[in-house]
Amino acid sequence: MRRFLRHRLPHPDSLRQHRWLHWLGDSIFEPDLWHLNRHSAPGAVAIGMICGLIPGPFQMLGAVLVCLVVRKNLPLAVLTTLYTNPVTIVPLYVLAFQIGSWVHSGGSVFVPPPEFLLATPWQSTLDWINWAVGLGTPLLIGLPILAAGLAVLSYVLLATAWRWYLVIEWRRRKTKRLNSQ
């Protein structure tokens, strides 16, 4: 599992050369943030799931800041935030709105999102923000609940999968060791 992820995540030395990371100083290159094991990976994925629902372009920045505080795998958390994209964000927000409506029981009706026009990205972004603000209380209640649910689910699934993989590997090594004797 570690080999699979390690080959797909960037190495800290390759990131040292990026100008846009200098404002974080050397704190971003501490070994704890890059260590990948069965304890850091589920936490990093949970952080990415929570920060992935942060509105706007602040998802990755949020994941970096949380990882700096709680010392989980930084690249995996940042990579996990990509589960929200232009295709998935609307269904996730609709689900959050439904959860918030159910919890709040205000009987709110979902209004479809505005069209995003590439010709006017700034205005389209403002229209989306106004749409999200217009959804109000149900969305504000539903987003944290959805984020927490996704984080717990992903943490449990990854921790279980990693543990399952380790048990299989331990058994394979034990069998190999017994067969070689």
Backbone as JSON Lines, residues from 0, in Angstrom:
{"i":0,"aa":"M","n":[0.83,-1.19,0.0],"ca":[0.0,0.0,0.0],"c":[0.88,1.25,0.0]}
{"i":1,"aa":"R","n":[1.91,1.24,0.83],"ca":[2.78,2.4,0.91],"c":[3.52,2.62,-0.41]}
{"i":2,"aa":"R","n":[3.99,1.53,-1.03],"ca":[4.68,1.66,-2.32],"c":[3.74,2.23,-3.38]}
{"i":3,"aa":"F","n":[2.49,1.78,-3.37],"ca":[1.51,2.25,-4.35],"c":[1.33,3.76,-4.22]}
{"i":4,"aa":"L","n":[1.18,4.24,-2.99],"ca":[0.96,5.67,-2.78],"c":[2.23,6.48,-2.95]}
{"i":5,"aa":"R","n":[3.35,5.94,-2.51],"ca":[4.59,6.69,-2.56],"c":[5.0,7.06,-3.99]}
{"i":6,"aa":"H","n":[4.71,6.18,-4.94],"ca":[5.08,6.46,-6.33],"c":[4.16,7.5,-6.96]}
{"i":7,"aa":"R","n":[3.02,7.76,-6.37],"ca":[2.06,8.69,-6.94],"c":[2.06,10.06,-6.25]}
{"i":8,"aa":"L","n":[2.76,10.18,-5.15],"ca":[2.81,11.44,-4.42],"c":[4.15,12.14,-4.66]}
{"i":9,"aa":"P","n":[4.16,13.48,-4.66],"ca":[5.41,14.2,-4.91],"c":[6.4,14.06,-3.76]}
{"i":10,"aa":"H","n":[7.66,14.14,-4.09],"ca":[8.72,14.07,-3.09],"c":[8.96,15.49,-2.56]}
{"i":11,"aa":"P","n":[9.27,15.64,-1.28],"ca":[9.48,16.99,-0.73],"c":[10.58,17.77,-1.45]}
{"i":12,"aa":"D","n":[11.62,17.08,-1.9],"ca":[12.72,17.78,-2.57],"c":[12.25,18.43,-3.87]}
{"i":13,"aa":"S","n":[11.31,17.79,-4.55],"ca":[10.82,18.39,-5.8],"c":[9.97,19.63,-5.53]}
{"i":14,"aa":"L","n":[9.38,19.71,-4.34],"ca":[8.56,20.87,-4.01],"c":[9.36,22.03,-3.44]}
{"i":15,"aa":"R","n":[10.57,21.77,-2.98],"ca":[11.41,22.84,-2.42],"c":[11.72,23.91,-3.46]}
{"i":16,"aa":"Q","n":[11.66,23.55,-4.72],"ca":[12.03,24.47,-5.78],"c":[10.88,25.36,-6.24]}
{"i":17,"aa":"H","n":[9.68,25.15,-5.72],"ca":[8.54,25.97,-6.13],"c":[8.51,27.26,-5.34]}
{"i":18,"aa":"R","n":[8.4,28.38,-6.07],"ca":[8.4,29.7,-5.43],"c":[7.18,29.9,-4.53]}
{"i":19,"aa":"W","n":[6.05,29.37,-4.95],"ca":[4.81,29.66,-4.23],"c":[4.71,28.93,-2.9]}
{"i":20,"aa":"L","n":[5.67,28.08,-2.55],"ca":[5.67,27.4,-1.25],"c":[6.62,28.05,-0.24]}
{"i":21,"aa":"H","n":[7.36,29.06,-0.67],"ca":[8.35,29.66,0.22],"c":[7.72,30.37,1.42]}
{"i":22,"aa":"W","n":[6.49,30.86,1.28],"ca":[5.86,31.58,2.39],"c":[5.6,30.68,3.59]}
{"i":23,"aa":"L","n":[5.58,29.34,3.36],"ca":[5.39,28.41,4.46],"c":[6.7,28.07,5.18]}
{"i":24,"aa":"G","n":[7.81,28.49,4.58],"ca":[9.11,28.22,5.19],"c":[9.46,26.74,5.18]}
{"i":25,"aa":"D","n":[10.27,26.34,6.14],"ca":[10.69,24.94,6.23],"c":[9.68,24.06,6.95]}
{"i":26,"aa":"S","n":[8.66,24.65,7.53],"ca":[7.68,23.85,8.28],"c":[6.97,22.85,7.38]}
{"i":27,"aa":"I","n":[6.83,23.17,6.12],"ca":[6.12,22.26,5.21],"c":[6.98,21.05,4.85]}
{"i":28,"aa":"F","n":[8.26,21.12,5.09],"ca":[9.16,20.03,4.7],"c":[9.59,19.15,5.88]}
{"i":29,"aa":"E","n":[8.9,19.27,7.0],"ca":[9.21,18.41,8.13],"c":[8.84,16.97,7.81]}
{"i":30,"aa":"P","n":[9.64,16.02,8.23],"ca":[9.42,14.61,7.87],"c":[8.06,14.06,8.27]}
{"i":31,"aa":"D","n":[7.49,14.54,9.39],"ca":[6.17,14.03,9.81],"c":[5.11,14.26,8.76]}
{"i":32,"aa":"L","n":[5.23,15.34,8.01],"ca":[4.24,15.67,7.0],"c":[4.37,14.82,5.74]}
{"i":33,"aa":"W","n":[5.46,14.13,5.6],"ca":[5.71,13.33,4.4],"c":[5.77,11.84,4.69]}
{"i":34,"aa":"H","n":[5.74,11.48,5.97],"ca":[5.8,10.07,6.36],"c":[4.47,9.41,6.05]}
{"i":35,"aa":"L","n":[4.52,8.3,5.35],"ca":[3.31,7.61,4.93],"c":[3.24,6.25,5.6]}
{"i":36,"aa":"N","n":[2.28,6.09,6.49],"ca":[2.08,4.81,7.15],"c":[0.6,4.62,7.47]}
{"i":37,"aa":"R","n":[0.29,3.54,8.14],"ca":[-1.12,3.23,8.41],"c":[-1.75,4.16,9.43]}
{"i":38,"aa":"H","n":[-0.96,4.98,10.09],"ca":[-1.51,5.94,11.04],"c":[-1.71,7.31,10.38]}
{"i":39,"aa":"S","n":[-0.79,7.71,9.53],"ca":[-0.89,9.04,8.93],"c":[-1.82,9.08,7.72]}
{"i":40,"aa":"A","n":[-1.91,8.0,6.96],"ca":[-2.71,8.01,5.73],"c":[-4.21,8.18,5.99]}
{"i":41,"aa":"P","n":[-4.82,7.41,6.89],"ca":[-6.26,7.62,7.11],"c":[-6.59,9.03,7.62]}
{"i":42,"aa":"G","n":[-5.74,9.56,8.48],"ca":[-5.95,10.93,8.96],"c":[-5.84,11.95,7.85]}
{"i":43,"aa":"A","n":[-4.87,11.75,6.97],"ca":[-4.69,12.67,5.85],"c":[-5.88,12.63,4.9]}
{"i":44,"aa":"V","n":[-6.4,11.43,4.64],"ca":[-7.56,11.31,3.77],"c":[-8.78,11.97,4.42]}
{"i":45,"aa":"A","n":[-8.94,11.8,5.72],"ca":[-10.05,12.44,6.43],"c":[-9.94,13.96,6.35]}
{"i":46,"aa":"I","n":[-8.73,14.47,6.5],"ca":[-8.51,15.92,6.37],"c":[-8.88,16.38,4.97]}
{"i":47,"aa":"G","n":[-8.46,15.63,3.96],"ca":[-8.79,15.99,2.58],"c":[-10.28,15.96,2.32]}
{"i":48,"aa":"M","n":[-10.99,15.01,2.94],"ca":[-12.44,14.93,2.75],"c":[-13.14,16.13,3.39]}
{"i":49,"aa":"I","n":[-12.67,16.54,4.56],"ca":[-13.27,17.71,5.21],"c":[-12.95,18.98,4.42]}
{"i":50,"aa":"C","n":[-11.69,19.17,4.08],"ca":[-11.28,20.39,3.39],"c":[-11.79,20.43,1.94]}
{"i":51,"aa":"G","n":[-12.11,19.3,1.38],"ca":[-12.63,19.27,0.01],"c":[-13.96,19.98,-0.12]}
{"i":52,"aa":"L","n":[-14.71,20.11,0.95],"ca":[-16.0,20.79,0.9],"c":[-15.91,22.27,1.25]}
{"i":53,"aa":"I","n":[-14.71,22.76,1.48],"ca":[-14.54,24.2,1.71],"c":[-14.84,24.89,0.38]}
{"i":54,"aa":"P","n":[-15.69,25.91,0.39],"ca":[-16.02,26.59,-0.87],"c":[-14.82,27.3,-1.47]}
{"i":55,"aa":"G","n":[-14.87,27.4,-2.78],"ca":[-13.88,28.18,-3.51],"c":[-12.54,27.48,-3.66]}
{"i":56,"aa":"P","n":[-11.54,28.26,-3.97],"ca":[-10.21,27.69,-4.24],"c":[-9.37,27.46,-2.99]}
{"i":57,"aa":"F","n":[-9.99,27.44,-1.81],"ca":[-9.24,27.36,-0.56],"c":[-9.14,25.95,-0.01]}
{"i":58,"aa":"Q","n":[-9.56,24.96,-0.78],"ca":[-9.58,23.58,-0.31],"c":[-8.17,23.07,-0.01]}
{"i":59,"aa":"M","n":[-7.27,23.22,-0.96],"ca":[-5.9,22.73,-0.78],"c":[-5.17,23.51,0.29]}
{"i":60,"aa":"L","n":[-5.38,24.81,0.33],"ca":[-4.76,25.63,1.37],"c":[-5.25,25.2,2.74]}
{"i":61,"aa":"G","n":[-6.53,24.93,2.87],"ca":[-7.08,24.44,4.13],"c":[-6.46,23.12,4.53]}
{"i":62,"aa":"A","n":[-6.29,22.2,3.56],"ca":[-5.67,20.91,3.85],"c":[-4.23,21.08,4.31]}
{"i":63,"aa":"V","n":[-3.5,22.0,3.68],"ca":[-2.1,22.24,4.07],"c":[-2.05,22.77,5.5]}
{"i":64,"aa":"L","n":[-2.89,23.74,5.81],"ca":[-2.86,24.33,7.15],"c":[-3.26,23.33,8.23]}
{"i":65,"aa":"V","n":[-4.27,22.51,7.96],"ca":[-4.68,21.5,8.95],"c":[-3.56,20.47,9.13]}
{"i":66,"aa":"C","n":[-2.94,20.05,8.04],"ca":[-1.84,19.07,8.14],"c":[-0.67,19.63,8.93]}
{"i":67,"aa":"L","n":[-0.39,20.92,8.77],"ca":[0.68,21.53,9.55],"c":[0.39,21.48,11.04]}
{"i":68,"aa":"V","n":[-0.88,21.55,11.41],"ca":[-1.26,21.54,12.82],"c":[-1.29,20.12,13.38]}
{"i":69,"aa":"V","n":[-1.94,19.19,12.65],"ca":[-2.14,17.85,13.2],"c":[-1.08,16.83,12.77]}
{"i":70,"aa":"R","n":[-0.14,17.24,11.91],"ca":[1.0,16.4,11.52],"c":[0.59,15.11,10.81]}
{"i":71,"aa":"K","n":[-0.23,15.23,9.78],"ca":[-0.59,14.08,8.95],"c":[0.03,14.26,7.57]}
{"i":72,"aa":"N","n":[-0.05,13.25,6.74],"ca":[0.6,13.25,5.44],"c":[0.03,14.35,4.55]}
{"i":73,"aa":"L","n":[0.85,15.33,4.25],"ca":[0.44,16.52,3.51],"c":[0.03,16.23,2.07]}
{"i":74,"aa":"P","n":[0.86,15.56,1.27],"ca":[0.46,15.37,-0.13],"c":[-0.8,14.54,-0.29]}
{"i":75,"aa":"L","n":[-1.0,13.56,0.56],"ca":[-2.2,12.74,0.46],"c":[-3.45,13.54,0.82]}
{"i":76,"aa":"A","n":[-3.36,14.41,1.8],"ca":[-4.49,15.26,2.17],"c":[-4.84,16.23,1.04]}
{"i":77,"aa":"V","n":[-3.82,16.84,0.45],"ca":[-4.05,17.77,-0.66],"c":[-4.64,17.03,-1.86]}
{"i":78,"aa":"L","n":[-4.12,15.86,-2.16],"ca":[-4.63,15.08,-3.28],"c":[-6.08,14.65,-3.06]}
{"i":79,"aa":"T","n":[-6.43,14.35,-1.83],"ca":[-7.78,13.91,-1.52],"c":[-8.81,15.02,-1.72]}
{"i":80,"aa":"T","n":[-8.4,16.29,-1.58],"ca":[-9.35,17.38,-1.78],"c":[-9.89,17.41,-3.21]}
{"i":81,"aa":"L","n":[-9.23,16.74,-4.11],"ca":[-9.65,16.76,-5.52],"c":[-10.91,15.95,-5.79]}
{"i":82,"aa":"Y","n":[-11.46,15.3,-4.77],"ca":[-12.72,14.6,-4.98],"c":[-13.84,15.59,-5.3]}
{"i":83,"aa":"T","n":[-13.67,16.83,-4.88],"ca":[-14.62,17.86,-5.3],"c":[-14.06,18.55,-6.53]}
{"i":84,"aa":"N","n":[-14.83,18.57,-7.56],"ca":[-14.44,19.17,-8.83],"c":[-15.71,19.69,-9.48]}
{"i":85,"aa":"P","n":[-15.64,20.31,-10.64],"ca":[-16.85,20.85,-11.26],"c":[-17.95,19.82,-11.5]}
{"i":86,"aa":"V","n":[-17.61,18.56,-11.6],"ca":[-18.62,17.53,-11.83],"c":[-19.28,17.09,-10.52]}
{"i":87,"aa":"T","n":[-18.52,17.01,-9.44],"ca":[-19.05,16.46,-8.19],"c":[-19.54,17.5,-7.19]}
{"i":88,"aa":"I","n":[-19.15,18.76,-7.35],"ca":[-19.47,19.74,-6.32],"c":[-20.96,20.0,-6.2]}
{"i":89,"aa":"V","n":[-21.67,20.06,-7.31],"ca":[-23.11,20.33,-7.24],"c":[-23.85,19.18,-6.55]}
{"i":90,"aa":"P","n":[-23.61,17.91,-6.95],"ca":[-24.3,16.84,-6.21],"c":[-23.96,16.81,-4.72]}
{"i":91,"aa":"L","n":[-22.72,17.12,-4.37],"ca":[-22.34,17.14,-2.96],"c":[-23.05,18.26,-2.21]}
{"i":92,"aa":"Y","n":[-23.16,19.42,-2.84],"ca":[-23.86,20.53,-2.19],"c":[-25.36,20.26,-2.1]}
{"i":93,"aa":"V","n":[-25.92,19.6,-3.11],"ca":[-27.33,19.22,-3.04],"c":[-27.55,18.25,-1.89]}
{"i":94,"aa":"L","n":[-26.65,17.28,-1.76],"ca":[-26.74,16.32,-0.66],"c":[-26.6,17.03,0.69]}
{"i":95,"aa":"A","n":[-25.65,17.96,0.79],"ca":[-25.49,18.72,2.03],"c":[-26.75,19.53,2.32]}
{"i":96,"aa":"F","n":[-27.32,20.11,1.3],"ca":[-28.56,20.87,1.48],"c":[-29.69,19.96,1.98]}
{"i":97,"aa":"Q","n":[-29.79,18.77,1.4],"ca":[-30.83,17.82,1.82],"c":[-30.62,17.39,3.27]}
{"i":98,"aa":"I","n":[-29.37,17.12,3.63],"ca":[-29.07,16.76,5.02],"c":[-29.42,17.91,5.96]}
{"i":99,"aa":"G","n":[-29.02,19.13,5.58],"ca":[-29.32,20.29,6.4],"c":[-30.81,20.55,6.51]}
{"i":100,"aa":"S","n":[-31.56,20.33,5.41],"ca":[-33.02,20.5,5.45],"c":[-33.66,19.47,6.37]}
{"i":101,"aa":"W","n":[-33.14,18.27,6.33],"ca":[-33.67,17.21,7.18],"c":[-33.41,17.5,8.66]}
{"i":102,"aa":"V","n":[-32.17,17.95,8.96],"ca":[-31.82,18.26,10.34],"c":[-32.54,19.52,10.81]}
{"i":103,"aa":"H","n":[-32.57,20.52,9.98],"ca":[-33.16,21.81,10.34],"c":[-34.69,21.77,10.27]}
{"i":104,"aa":"S","n":[-35.21,20.92,9.44],"ca":[-36.64,20.74,9.19],"c":[-37.36,22.06,8.94]}
{"i":105,"aa":"G","n":[-36.71,22.9,8.13],"ca":[-37.31,24.17,7.77],"c":[-38.13,24.1,6.5]}
{"i":106,"aa":"G","n":[-38.13,22.97,5.83],"ca":[-38.9,22.81,4.6],"c":[-38.37,23.64,3.46]}
{"i":107,"aa":"S","n":[-37.07,23.84,3.38],"ca":[-36.48,24.65,2.32],"c":[-36.53,23.91,0.99]}
{"i":108,"aa":"V","n":[-36.62,24.67,-0.07],"ca":[-36.66,24.12,-1.42],"c":[-35.34,24.43,-2.1]}
{"i":109,"aa":"F","n":[-34.79,23.44,-2.76],"ca":[-33.5,23.62,-3.43],"c":[-33.68,24.4,-4.72]}
{"i":110,"aa":"V","n":[-32.86,25.42,-4.92],"ca":[-32.84,26.22,-6.14],"c":[-31.66,25.75,-6.97]}
{"i":111,"aa":"P","n":[-31.87,25.42,-8.27],"ca":[-30.76,24.96,-9.1],"c":[-29.65,26.01,-9.2]}
{"i":112,"aa":"P","n":[-28.4,25.56,-9.35],"ca":[-27.29,26.51,-9.41],"c":[-27.29,27.29,-10.72]}
{"i":113,"aa":"P","n":[-26.67,28.47,-10.72],"ca":[-26.57,29.25,-11.95],"c":[-25.57,28.61,-12.91]}
{"i":114,"aa":"E","n":[-25.66,29.01,-14.15],"ca":[-24.74,28.49,-15.17],"c":[-23.39,29.19,-15.01]}
{"i":115,"aa":"F","n":[-22.32,28.42,-15.12],"ca":[-20.97,28.98,-15.02],"c":[-20.47,29.28,-16.43]}
{"i":116,"aa":"L","n":[-20.24,30.55,-16.73],"ca":[-19.81,30.97,-18.06],"c":[-18.31,31.27,-18.04]}
{"i":117,"aa":"L","n":[-17.58,30.6,-18.9],"ca":[-16.13,30.82,-18.96],"c":[-15.78,32.21,-19.5]}
{"i":118,"aa":"A","n":[-16.7,32.81,-20.23],"ca":[-16.45,34.15,-20.77],"c":[-16.39,35.18,-19.66]}
{"i":119,"aa":"T","n":[-17.14,34.96,-18.58],"ca":[-17.15,35.89,-17.44],"c":[-16.93,35.09,-16.16]}
{"i":120,"aa":"P","n":[-15.72,34.61,-15.93],"ca":[-15.48,33.74,-14.75],"c":[-15.69,34.46,-13.42]}
{"i":121,"aa":"W","n":[-15.32,35.74,-13.33],"ca":[-15.47,36.45,-12.07],"c":[-16.94,36.6,-11.72]}
{"i":122,"aa":"Q","n":[-17.75,37.03,-12.68],"ca":[-19.18,37.2,-12.44],"c":[-19.84,35.85,-12.15]}
{"i":123,"aa":"S","n":[-19.42,34.83,-12.87],"ca":[-19.98,33.49,-12.64],"c":[-19.65,32.99,-11.24]}
{"i":124,"aa":"T","n":[-18.44,33.26,-10.78],"ca":[-18.05,32.87,-9.43],"c":[-18.9,33.62,-8.4]}
{"i":125,"aa":"L","n":[-19.12,34.9,-8.63],"ca":[-19.97,35.68,-7.72],"c":[-21.41,35.15,-7.74]}
{"i":126,"aa":"D","n":[-21.9,34.76,-8.92],"ca":[-23.24,34.18,-9.01],"c":[-23.33,32.89,-8.21]}
{"i":127,"aa":"W","n":[-22.27,32.07,-8.28],"ca":[-22.25,30.81,-7.52],"c":[-22.22,31.09,-6.02]}
{"i":128,"aa":"I","n":[-21.45,32.07,-5.61],"ca":[-21.38,32.42,-4.18],"c":[-22.74,32.91,-3.71]}
{"i":129,"aa":"N","n":[-23.37,33.77,-4.5],"ca":[-24.71,34.26,-4.14],"c":[-25.71,33.12,-4.08]}
{"i":130,"aa":"W","n":[-25.59,32.16,-5.0],"ca":[-26.47,30.99,-4.99],"c":[-26.27,30.19,-3.7]}
{"i":131,"aa":"A","n":[-24.99,29.96,-3.34],"ca":[-24.7,29.17,-2.13],"c":[-25.18,29.9,-0.88]}
{"i":132,"aa":"V","n":[-24.99,31.23,-0.82],"ca":[-25.46,32.0,0.33],"c":[-26.99,31.97,0.39]}
{"i":133,"aa":"G","n":[-27.63,32.0,-0.78],"ca":[-29.08,31.95,-0.83],"c":[-29.66,30.65,-0.31]}
{"i":134,"aa":"L","n":[-28.86,29.6,-0.32],"ca":[-29.34,28.32,0.21],"c":[-29.44,28.34,1.72]}
{"i":135,"aa":"G","n":[-28.67,29.23,2.33],"ca":[-28.83,29.55,3.74],"c":[-28.54,28.46,4.75]}
{"i":136,"aa":"T","n":[-29.38,28.46,5.77],"ca":[-29.19,27.63,6.95],"c":[-29.07,26.13,6.64]}
{"i":137,"aa":"P","n":[-29.93,25.56,5.78],"ca":[-29.78,24.12,5.53],"c":[-28.4,23.76,4.98]}
{"i":138,"aa":"L","n":[-27.84,24.6,4.11],"ca":[-26.52,24.3,3.58],"c":[-25.44,24.48,4.64]}
{"i":139,"aa":"L","n":[-25.56,25.51,5.46],"ca":[-24.57,25.73,6.52],"c":[-24.6,24.63,7.58]}
{"i":140,"aa":"I","n":[-25.75,24.01,7.77],"ca":[-25.84,22.89,8.69],"c":[-25.38,21.6,8.0]}
{"i":141,"aa":"G","n":[-25.77,21.43,6.76],"ca":[-25.5,20.19,6.04],"c":[-24.04,19.99,5.65]}
{"i":142,"aa":"L","n":[-23.34,21.07,5.29],"ca":[-21.94,20.93,4.87],"c":[-21.04,20.34,5.96]}
{"i":143,"aa":"P","n":[-21.06,20.86,7.19],"ca":[-20.21,20.24,8.21],"c":[-20.61,18.8,8.53]}
{"i":144,"aa":"I","n":[-21.91,18.52,8.5],"ca":[-22.35,17.15,8.77],"c":[-21.88,16.22,7.68]}
{"i":145,"aa":"L","n":[-22.03,16.64,6.42],"ca":[-21.56,15.82,5.3],"c":[-20.05,15.65,5.35]}
{"i":146,"aa":"A","n":[-19.32,16.74,5.62],"ca":[-17.85,16.66,5.69],"c":[-17.4,15.72,6.79]}
{"i":147,"aa":"A","n":[-18.03,15.81,7.95],"ca":[-17.68,14.92,9.06],"c":[-18.01,13.47,8.72]}
{"i":148,"aa":"G","n":[-19.16,13.25,8.11],"ca":[-19.54,11.88,7.73],"c":[-18.58,11.29,6.71]}
{"i":149,"aa":"L","n":[-18.23,12.08,5.69],"ca":[-17.28,11.6,4.68],"c":[-15.9,11.34,5.3]}
{"i":150,"aa":"A","n":[-15.49,12.21,6.22],"ca":[-14.18,12.04,6.87],"c":[-14.14,10.77,7.7]}
{"i":151,"aa":"V","n":[-15.17,10.54,8.5],"ca":[-15.21,9.33,9.34],"c":[-15.26,8.09,8.46]}
{"i":152,"aa":"L","n":[-16.12,8.11,7.46],"ca":[-16.23,6.96,6.55],"c":[-14.91,6.67,5.85]}
{"i":153,"aa":"S","n":[-14.27,7.69,5.31],"ca":[-13.0,7.47,4.61],"c":[-11.9,7.02,5.56]}
{"i":154,"aa":"Y","n":[-11.88,7.57,6.78],"ca":[-10.88,7.16,7.77],"c":[-11.03,5.67,8.09]}
{"i":155,"aa":"V","n":[-12.25,5.27,8.38],"ca":[-12.51,3.87,8.74],"c":[-12.2,2.94,7.57]}
{"i":156,"aa":"L","n":[-12.62,3.31,6.38],"ca":[-12.37,2.46,5.21],"c":[-10.87,2.3,4.92]}
{"i":157,"aa":"L","n":[-10.13,3.42,4.95],"ca":[-8.7,3.33,4.65],"c":[-7.94,2.61,5.77]}
{"i":158,"aa":"A","n":[-8.28,2.89,7.02],"ca":[-7.61,2.2,8.13],"c":[-7.89,0.7,8.08]}
{"i":159,"aa":"T","n":[-9.13,0.33,7.74],"ca":[-9.48,-1.09,7.63],"c":[-8.78,-1.74,6.45]}
{"i":160,"aa":"A","n":[-8.74,-1.05,5.31],"ca":[-8.07,-1.6,4.13],"c":[-6.58,-1.77,4.38]}
{"i":161,"aa":"W","n":[-5.96,-0.79,5.02],"ca":[-4.53,-0.88,5.3],"c":[-4.26,-2.02,6.27]}
{"i":162,"aa":"R","n":[-5.09,-2.14,7.29],"ca":[-4.93,-3.23,8.26],"c":[-5.12,-4.59,7.59]}
{"i":163,"aa":"W","n":[-6.13,-4.7,6.75],"ca":[-6.39,-5.93,6.01],"c":[-5.18,-6.3,5.14]}
{"i":164,"aa":"Y","n":[-4.62,-5.31,4.46],"ca":[-3.44,-5.54,3.63],"c":[-2.27,-6.02,4.49]}
{"i":165,"aa":"L","n":[-2.06,-5.4,5.65],"ca":[-0.96,-5.81,6.52],"c":[-1.13,-7.23,7.02]}
{"i":166,"aa":"V","n":[-2.33,-7.61,7.41],"ca":[-2.58,-8.97,7.89],"c":[-2.29,-9.98,6.79]}
{"i":167,"aa":"I","n":[-2.73,-9.69,5.58],"ca":[-2.45,-10.58,4.45],"c":[-0.95,-10.7,4.22]}
{"i":168,"aa":"E","n":[-0.24,-9.58,4.26],"ca":[1.22,-9.61,4.07],"c":[1.91,-10.38,5.19]}
{"i":169,"aa":"W","n":[1.47,-10.18,6.43],"ca":[2.07,-10.92,7.54],"c":[1.86,-12.42,7.38]}
{"i":170,"aa":"R","n":[0.66,-12.8,6.99],"ca":[0.38,-14.23,6.76],"c":[1.2,-14.78,5.61]}
{"i":171,"aa":"R","n":[1.34,-14.01,4.57],"ca":[2.14,-14.45,3.41],"c":[3.59,-14.65,3.82]}
{"i":172,"aa":"R","n":[4.14,-13.72,4.58],"ca":[5.53,-13.85,5.04],"c":[5.69,-15.05,5.97]}
{"i":173,"aa":"K","n":[4.72,-15.25,6.84],"ca":[4.79,-16.37,7.76],"c":[4.76,-17.68,6.99]}
{"i":174,"aa":"T","n":[3.87,-17.79,6.01],"ca":[3.8,-19.0,5.18],"c":[5.08,-19.2,4.42]}
{"i":175,"aa":"K","n":[5.62,-18.15,3.88],"ca":[6.87,-18.24,3.13],"c":[8.02,-18.68,4.03]}
{"i":176,"aa":"R","n":[8.05,-18.13,5.25],"ca":[9.08,-18.49,6.21],"c":[8.96,-19.94,6.63]}
{"i":177,"aa":"L","n":[7.74,-20.43,6.87],"ca":[7.52,-21.82,7.25],"c":[7.85,-22.78,6.12]}
{"i":178,"aa":"N","n":[7.54,-22.38,4.9],"ca":[7.83,-23.24,3.74],"c":[9.31,-23.31,3.42]}
{"i":179,"aa":"S","n":[10.06,-22.28,3.78],"ca":[11.49,-22.29,3.48],"c":[12.3,-23.08,4.51]}
{"i":180,"aa":"Q","n":[11.69,-23.41,5.63],"ca":[12.41,-24.15,6.68],"c":[12.4,-25.63,6.45]}
